[in-house]
Amino acid sequence: MANPNLNSPSSCYANSTIVALTSTTETQIAVNAASSGKVFIFDSVQCANVSATGADFTLTIYNATTNTGTAGRIAYAVTVNSKAALLAVTKNLGLALREGQSLYATGSVASSLTVTAFWKEFA
């Protein structure tokens, strides 16, 4: 796996996604395919609780394109109160997905949490 030279990339694209965590199993937020020649630099990942009760939020980075392999927790079982939001990733945290890595989120209560992610894709 190689990463593009961020000193002089040939392209940079802005990306965003909004994902409702409709079950209590891990849900994919972003994936950088193996041999993509890209790196994803995250500006923010926010979790909003859209329900009337609190729910726990977990955000995990994997060294694989699926939720297998070595995992690193960015946020683990953090309670997001009713009608509140949690900013789990900011530019200052330096979260990047290299080739062959993925980002997954989990909520403890189905259909309570929504994840919004913004990132730049460099190639």
PyRosetta script that sets phi, psi and omega in degrees:
from pyrosetta import init, pose_from_sequence

init()
pose = pose_from_sequence("MANPNLNSPSSCYANSTIVALTSTTETQIAVNAASSGKVFIFDSVQCANVSATGADFTLTIYNATTNTGTAGRIAYAVTVNSKAALLAVTKNLGLALREGQSLYATGSVASSLTVTAFWKEFA")
pose.set_psi(1, 130.0)
pose.set_omega(1, 177.4)
pose.set_phi(2, -118.8)
pose.set_psi(2, 159.5)
pose.set_omega(2, 176.4)
pose.set_phi(3, -117.9)
pose.set_psi(3, 147.1)
pose.set_omega(3, 178.1)
pose.set_phi(4, -68.8)
pose.set_psi(4, 156.6)
pose.set_omega(4, 177.2)
pose.set_phi(5, -76.2)
pose.set_psi(5, 109.8)
pose.set_omega(5, -178.2)
pose.set_phi(6, -75.1)
pose.set_psi(6, -8.3)
pose.set_omega(6, 176.0)
pose.set_phi(7, -71.3)
pose.set_psi(7, -30.9)
pose.set_omega(7, 179.8)
pose.set_phi(8, -148.9)
pose.set_psi(8, 67.2)
pose.set_omega(8, 179.5)
pose.set_phi(9, -69.0)
pose.set_psi(9, 154.5)
pose.set_omega(9, 177.7)
pose.set_phi(10, -84.6)
pose.set_psi(10, -20.2)
pose.set_omega(10, 178.4)
pose.set_phi(11, -153.6)
pose.set_psi(11, 155.3)
pose.set_omega(11, 176.2)
pose.set_phi(12, -145.4)
pose.set_psi(12, 121.6)
pose.set_omega(12, -178.8)
pose.set_phi(13, -121.4)
pose.set_psi(13, 140.0)
pose.set_omega(13, 175.2)
pose.set_phi(14, -87.0)
pose.set_psi(14, 137.7)
pose.set_omega(14, -180.0)
pose.set_phi(15, -134.0)
pose.set_psi(15, 153.7)
pose.set_omega(15, 172.9)
pose.set_phi(16, -152.4)
pose.set_psi(16, 156.4)
pose.set_omega(16, 175.7)
pose.set_phi(17, -149.6)
pose.set_psi(17, 149.4)
pose.set_omega(17, 173.5)
pose.set_phi(18, -124.9)
pose.set_psi(18, 120.9)
pose.set_omega(18, -174.4)
pose.set_phi(19, -126.1)
pose.set_psi(19, 121.5)
pose.set_omega(19, 173.7)
pose.set_phi(20, -83.8)
pose.set_psi(20, 129.6)
pose.set_omega(20, 177.8)
pose.set_phi(21, -86.5)
pose.set_psi(21, 87.8)
pose.set_omega(21, -172.3)
pose.set_phi(22, -82.9)
pose.set_psi(22, -8.2)
pose.set_omega(22, 176.4)
pose.set_phi(23, -135.4)
pose.set_psi(23, 179.6)
pose.set_omega(23, 178.9)
pose.set_phi(24, -97.5)
pose.set_psi(24, 9.0)
pose.set_omega(24, 174.8)
pose.set_phi(25, -93.5)
pose.set_psi(25, 161.6)
pose.set_omega(25, -178.6)
pose.set_phi(26, -61.8)
pose.set_psi(26, 139.0)
pose.set_omega(26, -179.7)
pose.set_phi(27, -122.5)
pose.set_psi(27, 133.2)
pose.set_omega(27, -178.8)
pose.set_phi(28, -69.9)
pose.set_psi(28, 132.1)
pose.set_omega(28, 175.9)
pose.set_phi(29, -101.5)
pose.set_psi(29, -46.4)
pose.set_omega(29, 179.0)
pose.set_phi(30, -154.5)
pose.set_psi(30, 150.9)
pose.set_omega(30, 176.4)
pose.set_phi(31, -140.8)
pose.set_psi(31, 136.1)
pose.set_omega(31, 174.9)
pose.set_phi(32, -110.3)
pose.set_psi(32, 110.2)
pose.set_omega(32, -174.8)
pose.set_phi(33, -59.9)
pose.set_psi(33, 148.5)
pose.set_omega(33, 175.0)
pose.set_phi(34, -62.1)
pose.set_psi(34, 141.2)
pose.set_omega(34, -179.7)
pose.set_phi(35, 60.8)
pose.set_psi(35, 27.3)
pose.set_omega(35, 179.3)
pose.set_phi(36, -75.5)
pose.set_psi(36, -23.4)
pose.set_omega(36, -174.9)
pose.set_phi(37, 72.7)
pose.set_psi(37, 20.5)
pose.set_omega(37, -176.3)
pose.set_phi(38, -126.1)
pose.set_psi(38, 160.1)
pose.set_omega(38, 168.8)
pose.set_phi(39, -134.0)
pose.set_psi(39, 138.9)
pose.set_omega(39, 178.8)
pose.set_phi(40, -105.3)
pose.set_psi(40, 123.6)
pose.set_omega(40, 177.1)
pose.set_phi(41, -109.0)
pose.set_psi(41, 118.2)
pose.set_omega(41, -175.1)
pose.set_phi(42, -86.9)
pose.set_psi(42, 131.9)
pose.set_omega(42, 173.2)
pose.set_phi(43, -86.6)
pose.set_psi(43, -39.3)
pose.set_omega(43, 178.9)
pose.set_phi(44, -163.4)
pose.set_psi(44, 151.8)
pose.set_omega(44, 168.2)
pose.set_phi(45, -136.0)
pose.set_psi(45, 120.4)
pose.set_omega(45, -177.9)
pose.set_phi(46, -121.7)
pose.set_psi(46, 142.6)
pose.set_omega(46, 176.2)
pose.set_phi(47, -117.1)
pose.set_psi(47, 124.7)
pose.set_omega(47, 178.6)
pose.set_phi(48, -113.9)
pose.set_psi(48, 136.1)
pose.set_omega(48, 176.1)
pose.set_phi(49, -93.9)
pose.set_psi(49, 116.1)
pose.set_omega(49, -176.2)
pose.set_phi(50, -102.7)
pose.set_psi(50, 13.7)
pose.set_omega(50, -176.6)
pose.set_phi(51, -112.8)
pose.set_psi(51, 179.8)
pose.set_omega(51, -179.2)
pose.set_phi(52, -90.4)
pose.set_psi(52, -1.6)
pose.set_omega(52, 179.6)
pose.set_phi(53, -129.5)
pose.set_psi(53, 157.3)
pose.set_omega(53, 177.8)
pose.set_phi(54, -68.8)
pose.set_psi(54, 154.9)
pose.set_omega(54, 177.8)
pose.set_phi(55, -147.3)
pose.set_psi(55, 148.9)
pose.set_omega(55, 179.0)
pose.set_phi(56, -89.3)
pose.set_psi(56, 143.2)
pose.set_omega(56, -176.4)
pose.set_phi(57, -123.0)
pose.set_psi(57, 134.7)
pose.set_omega(57, 175.8)
pose.set_phi(58, -129.0)
pose.set_psi(58, 134.8)
pose.set_omega(58, 177.6)
pose.set_phi(59, -123.9)
pose.set_psi(59, 125.5)
pose.set_omega(59, -171.7)
pose.set_phi(60, -130.2)
pose.set_psi(60, 136.5)
pose.set_omega(60, 172.0)
pose.set_phi(61, -104.3)
pose.set_psi(61, 136.2)
pose.set_omega(61, 179.8)
pose.set_phi(62, -117.0)
pose.set_psi(62, 145.1)
pose.set_omega(62, 173.4)
pose.set_phi(63, -87.7)
pose.set_psi(63, 46.4)
pose.set_omega(63, 177.4)
pose.set_phi(64, -159.7)
pose.set_psi(64, 162.9)
pose.set_omega(64, -179.5)
pose.set_phi(65, -80.8)
pose.set_psi(65, -4.3)
pose.set_omega(65, 174.7)
pose.set_phi(66, -124.2)
pose.set_psi(66, 177.2)
pose.set_omega(66, -179.4)
pose.set_phi(67, -83.6)
pose.set_psi(67, 57.1)
pose.set_omega(67, 176.1)
pose.set_phi(68, -132.6)
pose.set_psi(68, 172.2)
pose.set_omega(68, 177.5)
pose.set_phi(69, 83.4)
pose.set_psi(69, -162.0)
pose.set_omega(69, -177.6)
pose.set_phi(70, -70.1)
pose.set_psi(70, 129.4)
pose.set_omega(70, -177.9)
pose.set_phi(71, -114.1)
pose.set_psi(71, 145.4)
pose.set_omega(71, 172.9)
pose.set_phi(72, -128.4)
pose.set_psi(72, 128.2)
pose.set_omega(72, -179.2)
pose.set_phi(73, -86.1)
pose.set_psi(73, 126.5)
pose.set_omega(73, 174.5)
pose.set_phi(74, -92.4)
pose.set_psi(74, -40.4)
pose.set_omega(74, 172.3)
pose.set_phi(75, -138.9)
pose.set_psi(75, 139.0)
pose.set_omega(75, -177.5)
pose.set_phi(76, -132.3)
pose.set_psi(76, 114.9)
pose.set_omega(76, 175.7)
pose.set_phi(77, 50.3)
pose.set_psi(77, 44.1)
pose.set_omega(77, 177.5)
pose.set_phi(78, -84.1)
pose.set_psi(78, 125.9)
pose.set_omega(78, -178.7)
pose.set_phi(79, -75.4)
pose.set_psi(79, 126.6)
pose.set_omega(79, 173.9)
pose.set_phi(80, -108.6)
pose.set_psi(80, 112.8)
pose.set_omega(80, -177.3)
pose.set_phi(81, -65.5)
pose.set_psi(81, 162.6)
pose.set_omega(81, 178.8)
pose.set_phi(82, -53.6)
pose.set_psi(82, 132.6)
pose.set_omega(82, 176.7)
pose.set_phi(83, 55.2)
pose.set_psi(83, 35.0)
pose.set_omega(83, 177.1)
pose.set_phi(84, -124.4)
pose.set_psi(84, 171.6)
pose.set_omega(84, 179.9)
pose.set_phi(85, -133.5)
pose.set_psi(85, 153.8)
pose.set_omega(85, 178.0)
pose.set_phi(86, -125.9)
pose.set_psi(86, 125.9)
pose.set_omega(86, 174.7)
pose.set_phi(87, -93.0)
pose.set_psi(87, 102.5)
pose.set_omega(87, -173.5)
pose.set_phi(88, -87.4)
pose.set_psi(88, -27.4)
pose.set_omega(88, -179.3)
pose.set_phi(89, -135.1)
pose.set_psi(89, 136.3)
pose.set_omega(89, 172.9)
pose.set_phi(90, -130.6)
pose.set_psi(90, 169.9)
pose.set_omega(90, 177.7)
pose.set_phi(91, -55.5)
pose.set_psi(91, -34.8)
pose.set_omega(91, -176.9)
pose.set_phi(92, -67.2)
pose.set_psi(92, -21.7)
pose.set_omega(92, -179.2)
pose.set_phi(93, -79.9)
pose.set_psi(93, -19.1)
pose.set_omega(93, 175.0)
pose.set_phi(94, 70.2)
pose.set_psi(94, 36.3)
pose.set_omega(94, 179.4)
pose.set_phi(95, -75.6)
pose.set_psi(95, 126.2)
pose.set_omega(95, 177.4)
pose.set_phi(96, -133.8)
pose.set_psi(96, 143.2)
pose.set_omega(96, 171.7)
pose.set_phi(97, -106.6)
pose.set_psi(97, 116.0)
pose.set_omega(97, 174.7)
pose.set_phi(98, -83.0)
pose.set_psi(98, 178.5)
pose.set_omega(98, 175.9)
pose.set_phi(99, -55.4)
pose.set_psi(99, 137.9)
pose.set_omega(99, 176.4)
pose.set_phi(100, 73.9)
pose.set_psi(100, 23.3)
pose.set_omega(100, 176.3)
pose.set_phi(101, -121.5)
pose.set_psi(101, 159.4)
pose.set_omega(101, -179.2)
pose.set_phi(102, -144.3)
pose.set_psi(102, 161.0)
pose.set_omega(102, -179.5)
pose.set_phi(103, -123.8)
pose.set_psi(103, 127.9)
pose.set_omega(103, -177.9)
pose.set_phi(104, -128.2)
pose.set_psi(104, 151.5)
pose.set_omega(104, 177.7)
pose.set_phi(105, -128.3)
pose.set_psi(105, 152.3)
pose.set_omega(105, 178.8)
pose.set_phi(106, -136.8)
pose.set_psi(106, 139.6)
pose.set_omega(106, 172.7)
pose.set_phi(107, -118.3)
pose.set_psi(107, 145.6)
pose.set_omega(107, -177.8)
pose.set_phi(108, -80.0)
pose.set_psi(108, -15.9)
pose.set_omega(108, 179.3)
pose.set_phi(109, -128.0)
pose.set_psi(109, 122.4)
pose.set_omega(109, -178.4)
pose.set_phi(110, -59.0)
pose.set_psi(110, 138.7)
pose.set_omega(110, 174.9)
pose.set_phi(111, 62.6)
pose.set_psi(111, 23.3)
pose.set_omega(111, 177.6)
pose.set_phi(112, -101.5)
pose.set_psi(112, -26.5)
pose.set_omega(112, -172.9)
pose.set_phi(113, -118.3)
pose.set_psi(113, 144.9)
pose.set_omega(113, 174.3)
pose.set_phi(114, -126.5)
pose.set_psi(114, 133.4)
pose.set_omega(114, -179.1)
pose.set_phi(115, -109.1)
pose.set_psi(115, 131.5)
pose.set_omega(115, 175.4)
pose.set_phi(116, -119.7)
pose.set_psi(116, 126.7)
pose.set_omega(116, -178.7)
pose.set_phi(117, -127.0)
pose.set_psi(117, 140.7)
pose.set_omega(117, 176.0)
pose.set_phi(118, -126.5)
pose.set_psi(118, 132.3)
pose.set_omega(118, 179.1)
pose.set_phi(119, -152.5)
pose.set_psi(119, 163.2)
pose.set_omega(119, 175.2)
pose.set_phi(120, -109.6)
pose.set_psi(120, 137.1)
pose.set_omega(120, -178.9)
pose.set_phi(121, -109.0)
pose.set_psi(121, 115.0)
pose.set_omega(121, -179.2)
pose.set_phi(122, -105.8)
pose.set_psi(122, 139.3)
pose.set_omega(122, 175.5)
pose.set_phi(123, -138.0)
pose.dump_pdb("model.pdb")
